[in-house]
Amino acid sequence: MYIFLIPRDKNHVLLAADYSQIELRIIAALSKDEGMVSAFRNKEDIHQATAAKVFDVALEDVTKAQRSNAKTVNFGIIYGVSAFGLSQQTDLSRGEAKELIDTYYATYPKLRNYIHEQVDFARDNGYVTTVLGRRRYLKDINSQNAVVRGAAERNAVNAPIQGSAADIIKLAMIAIQHRLVKENWQSKMLLQVHDELVFDVPKEEIDALQTMVKTEMENAFSIDVPLVVDIGIGNNWLEAH
């Protein structure tokens, strides 16, 4: 099924506002790993910065392949990627993938500690929480079945990250809608798609709405790294990316 979104008429456009790498920013903030936090605060390309560290090369010498592998690990860590899983997603052998994951954790030691702490907390309490305190209960976290327990352990790490991203975008939506109503904007917030908000905007409000939406989304919730929002505009949803 395809979704094709267009503005209401020729005098309107669609505006898409997307949180940039919000899950990686959240895991950096929650784990308090200085390397990840520093990369985001310095506005570095996090995948390039990761590649430079794990492959022990200068930032400017990172190859496309190294950055691509680092990107796969960065996002894969959130979902508990294994050496086998990483090898399936890259050109690396299983041995090379294991070495990359081990090097990654050695590079970001507080991230590994955070993951262990989340699993231990879930085992002791039966749940994990988001930044706003919402709970995800994990009834299988102490299961005798290793496969079932492993899935719960991955959820113990993943749920606070994805759940916190959901918390933050909901706070942004509330703040933006409040302003849209209070300030009598003609623009309408249409929908949320993952980490993105889509708006139907009169052409005369484009510049002002961009500023307002970016401000509200980037300041919806304070964490140890900056939240960054990318904005696109177009005559349909595809063009707005």
C-alpha positions in Angstrom: 0.0 0.0 0.0 1.4 3.4 -1.0 0.6 6.7 0.8 0.6 9.7 -1.5 0.3 13.0 0.3 -0.3 16.3 -1.4 -1.2 19.8 -0.1 -4.8 20.9 -0.1 -4.4 23.2 -3.2 -1.8 25.0 -5.3 -1.4 27.8 -2.7 -0.1 25.3 -0.1 2.9 23.0 0.2 3.9 20.1 2.4 6.6 20.6 5.0 8.3 17.6 6.5 10.3 18.0 9.8 12.4 15.1 10.7 14.5 14.4 13.8 18.1 13.6 12.7 19.4 10.4 14.2 17.3 10.9 17.3 17.7 7.3 18.5 21.5 7.5 18.4 21.4 10.9 20.2 19.2 9.4 22.9 21.5 6.4 23.4 24.5 8.7 23.6 22.7 10.8 26.2 21.4 7.8 28.3 24.7 6.0 28.2 26.7 9.2 28.9 29.5 7.9 26.7 31.9 10.8 26.3 33.0 9.8 22.8 29.4 9.7 21.4 28.3 12.8 23.3 31.3 14.7 22.1 30.7 13.7 18.5 27.2 15.0 18.6 28.1 18.2 20.5 30.8 19.0 17.9 28.3 18.4 15.1 30.5 15.6 13.6 29.1 13.0 11.3 28.5 10.3 13.9 29.1 7.4 11.5 32.3 8.9 10.2 33.4 9.6 13.7 32.6 6.1 14.8 34.5 4.6 11.8 37.6 6.8 12.5 37.6 5.4 16.1 36.9 1.7 15.4 39.2 1.5 12.3 41.8 3.7 14.0 42.2 6.2 11.1 42.0 9.9 10.8 38.6 11.4 10.3 39.4 12.6 6.8 40.8 9.2 5.8 37.5 7.2 6.5 36.4 5.3 3.4 32.8 4.9 2.2 32.9 1.3 3.1 34.2 2.0 6.6 31.6 4.6 7.2 28.9 2.3 5.9 30.0 -0.5 8.3 30.1 1.9 11.2 26.6 3.1 10.4 25.3 -0.4 10.3 26.8 -1.1 13.7 25.6 2.3 15.2 22.0 1.5 14.3 22.4 -2.3 14.9 23.5 -1.8 18.5 20.1 -0.4 19.3 18.6 -3.7 18.2 21.2 -6.0 19.7 22.9 -6.9 16.5 25.0 -10.0 16.6 28.1 -10.9 14.6 26.0 -13.1 12.3 23.4 -10.3 11.8 26.1 -7.8 11.0 27.8 -10.1 8.6 24.4 -10.5 6.8 24.0 -6.8 6.4 27.6 -6.0 5.3 30.4 -7.6 3.2 32.1 -8.6 6.4 32.7 -12.2 7.4 31.3 -13.3 10.7 34.8 -13.2 12.3 35.3 -9.6 11.0 31.9 -8.6 12.2 32.6 -9.9 15.7 35.9 -8.1 15.7 34.1 -4.9 14.6 31.5 -5.2 17.3 34.1 -5.9 20.0 36.1 -2.9 18.9 33.0 -0.8 18.8 32.2 -1.6 22.5 35.8 -1.0 23.4 35.6 2.4 21.7 32.4 3.3 23.6 32.8 1.5 26.9 30.0 3.4 28.7 27.6 2.3 26.0 28.3 -1.3 26.8 27.9 -0.6 30.5 24.6 1.1 29.9 23.3 -2.0 27.9 24.3 -4.3 30.7 22.8 -2.0 33.3 19.5 -1.9 31.4 19.3 -5.7 31.2 20.2 -6.0 34.9 17.5 -3.5 35.9 14.9 -5.3 33.8 15.8 -8.6 35.4 15.4 -7.1 38.9 12.3 -5.1 38.3 10.5 -6.6 35.3 10.4 -3.4 33.3 12.4 -0.6 31.8 11.4 3.1 31.4 11.6 6.0 28.9 12.9 9.4 29.7 9.4 10.4 30.8 9.0 7.4 33.1 6.7 5.3 30.8 7.3 1.6 31.5 7.7 -1.3 29.2 7.1 -4.5 31.1 9.2 -7.5 30.0 7.6 -10.7 31.4 10.1 -13.0 29.7 13.3 -11.2 30.9 14.1 -14.1 33.3 12.8 -16.9 31.0 14.5 -20.3 31.1 14.3 -20.3 27.3 17.4 -18.6 26.0 15.8 -17.5 22.7 12.8 -15.9 24.5 15.0 -14.4 27.2 17.3 -13.0 24.5 14.5 -11.2 22.8 13.4 -9.7 26.1 17.0 -8.5 26.8 17.1 -6.8 23.4 13.8 -5.1 24.2 15.2 -4.0 27.5 17.8 -2.0 25.6 15.7 -0.9 22.6 12.4 0.1 24.3 13.8 3.0 26.4 15.5 4.4 23.3 12.5 4.1 20.9 10.1 4.9 23.6 12.0 8.1 24.6 12.1 9.1 20.9 8.3 8.7 21.0 8.0 10.7 24.2 10.0 13.6 22.7 8.1 13.9 19.4 4.8 13.8 21.3 6.0 16.7 23.5 6.9 18.5 20.3 3.5 17.8 18.7 1.7 19.2 21.8 3.8 22.4 21.9 3.4 22.9 18.1 -0.3 22.4 18.1 -0.7 24.7 21.0 1.1 27.5 19.1 -0.8 26.7 15.9 -4.1 27.3 17.7 -3.0 30.1 20.0 -1.3 32.1 17.3 -4.0 31.5 14.6 -1.8 29.8 12.0 -3.4 28.6 8.8 -0.9 25.8 8.7 -2.1 22.3 9.8 -0.2 19.5 11.3 -1.3 16.4 9.3 0.5 13.4 10.8 3.5 11.9 12.5 5.6 9.3 10.7 8.1 7.7 13.0 10.5 10.6 13.8 8.9 13.0 11.4 6.0 15.5 11.4 4.2 16.6 8.2 2.4 19.9 7.8 0.1 21.4 5.2 1.4 25.0 4.8 0.1 28.1 3.0 3.0 29.5 0.9 3.0 32.7 2.8 3.7 30.9 6.1 6.5 28.7 4.9 9.5 30.7 6.3 7.8 31.4 9.7 6.6 27.9 10.1 10.0 26.4 9.4 11.4 28.5 12.2 8.7 27.7 14.7 8.6 24.0 14.1 12.4 23.6 14.2 12.5 25.6 17.4 9.8 23.6 19.1 11.1 20.2 18.0 14.7 20.9 18.9 13.7 22.2 22.4 10.9 19.7 23.2 13.0 17.9 25.8 16.5 18.5 27.1 19.1 15.8 26.9 22.9 15.9 27.0 23.3 16.2 23.2 21.6 18.6 20.9 18.4 17.5 19.1 18.6 18.4 15.4 15.7 18.7 12.9 16.0 18.6 9.2 13.2 20.3 7.2 12.1 19.7 3.6 9.4 21.4 1.5 7.6 20.1 -1.6 4.4 19.7 -3.6 4.1 16.2 -2.3 5.5 14.1 0.5 8.3 12.7 -1.7 9.4 16.1 -2.8 9.5 17.2 0.9 12.4 14.8 1.6 
